[in-house]
Amino acid sequence: MICASVLSADMAKLGAEINEVLDSGADFLHLDVMDGHYVPNISFGPAFTAACKRSTTAYLDAHLMVSDPVKYALPMIKAGAHGITFHIETVENPVYVAKLIRSLGAQHVGITLDPETPAELIYPALDEVDLVLVMSVKPGFSGQKFKPEVLPKCEAIKKRLRPNQRLQIDGGIAPDSIGSARSAGVDWFVVASAIFNTKDRPAAIRTLRQKLG
């Protein structure tokens, strides 16, 4: 699956941008929620999510780059987010947080880790999540260069996942990196500037799919 990250969209014409990338072949939308605390950038929250929901029926995959994911989870779900992914680095009890987010009505619950975070930290929570997101850049800003050193971590995590669980990657995914990520076991690919910063978005998405083999 190719998940178009709206962080790189032109916010002045959000609805048109969303519909164009979906019509161009993206599978669903990825929403990077940033609070200015866990990451230095501030992006958007529930009101923006609700605007996306009004613009499309597509699946909304919310990635909470925030210091208090429990605080954000319910407002995001009420605003229309289908899936909620939280950072292992921000919680003391990831099993509890995953169960809580599911109880709030999330259609999928994900857990994510930064490039420098050991994979072993998420293992105790694997039974409670549907998705593991490996960050392949330092979270907070779009347009960064892919870090190939996270690929062995992807391979290690993939071996522990059930067939119905998904491995996602986010950061620097482009034609020159998506193939190696797929080879490492990744199922879902978050793509931002490699889609939104191109003039021919259908061609960009076709190229990404071709690189997947």
Steps between C-alpha positions, in 0.01 A plus 500: 500500500615853421394749766509860384617729780304823484776679693644588157169605345412856406276589794340789308322243283483201732191333357630515144841372607351206687275397215776537242744267675229243568383516139864467398530163674582555868322247723420722797612809693756534777458783751810610693380665821776704669471690827821704513610302807594146401614641166595865440250554221127571539276363228129443557244320714133405521360800309727427204407132519133591488569710189666200336202286596265745330710482185526123459374160607856364489661333799673750732812366670598734786858499628520674837843661534393642834616480860156390627334266248219406738390865510483520119360157415130552574474848338670362190265201481197726547633723222510206260837327535461127442840387624714636783875441534696615806872520583655248739732778620209702642330243725595300807255215441451437127274199558259710704505784246438264206203340678362839597520638146323192367226541760445857377396367161814499285469264205869428524758570770862550409823545689801681360864552585765753401807398296723478806250310719574126539236270356491301823315779678181440301497120526296481823217692328490309172202285600291815551567683172407457135787702360864579570636821346877533466619858459774521238572867579496701817130586547377853461568624147424388146766477230779332699737240356419132556714322761581150367638398839142437617453213252644227728255617765217461251612146426517411871155640572342336194604156627295556816181621335191289443369465142222751575739764635665760278844657494506864393789737429505880497773739396685563177303240305560561129580293190859449615404367846162329474639180347747435781228567756275245330783247500530554877139394547312831496132486392385863523706793373441858616593734217493879524718720280564224242130528413387849592808682370467356150303646209387161367367321805356197318843442344669540838276238659540265202878526536479419870290192428740389226788520747303272734520228235 
